[in-house]
């Protein structure tokens, strides 16, 4: 069996009892970064477990070996560095390949924290419908994507790193310059000590980009075009 386990995005207290029980009971843990997952296990006082790295640069043979172990009857857990596996991380490749195998491998999900859902909840923007982008492209298609936001009548949510947040916000401001009153929220360090959700508009977005604290991971929420 493969258990998909969500882990905290910042505050360790957000780990669920079921997640802890599953991490304790499994045979091994498939993770992005063994150091990150190892630190989590140590904090949870879970005895040392075998950690299997599976990240964006892992080849298909690594996934095949994971499937072989599942077929042999092992109970493996899939985690990401933080949050829900499969969202903007390579975990989906493992699940997708298992679903496409001829063998019957049970998959269960232990839900929990997700940064973009937390940002949507705290934004105060309409979230009955939303468009999740993930991380925007670095080069090709970037300006086309931001330009498409003009006509989007759903709330948009995307991730950005500390290294590109200022550039991204300024480019979004340029793309939506004819919609100056459109509301936005930039969430930073969610669930951590210095958590903040900055409410702004397209008109003020460049000033916000210049003054925002450049630390941590960011979730950008853009209100609908209404």
Secondary structure, DSSP 8 states (H G I E B T S, - for coil): -EEEE-B-SS-GGG--HHHHHHHHH-SEEEES-HHHHHHHHHHTT----EEEE--TT--HHHHHHHHHHHHTT--EEE--SSBSTTSSSTHHHHHHHHHTSSS---EEEE----HHHHHHHHH-S--SSEEEEEE--SSTTHHHHHHHGGG--SEEEEEE-TTTHHHHHHHHHHHTTT-TT-EEEEEESTTSTT-EEEEEEGGGHHHHHHHS---S-EEEEE----
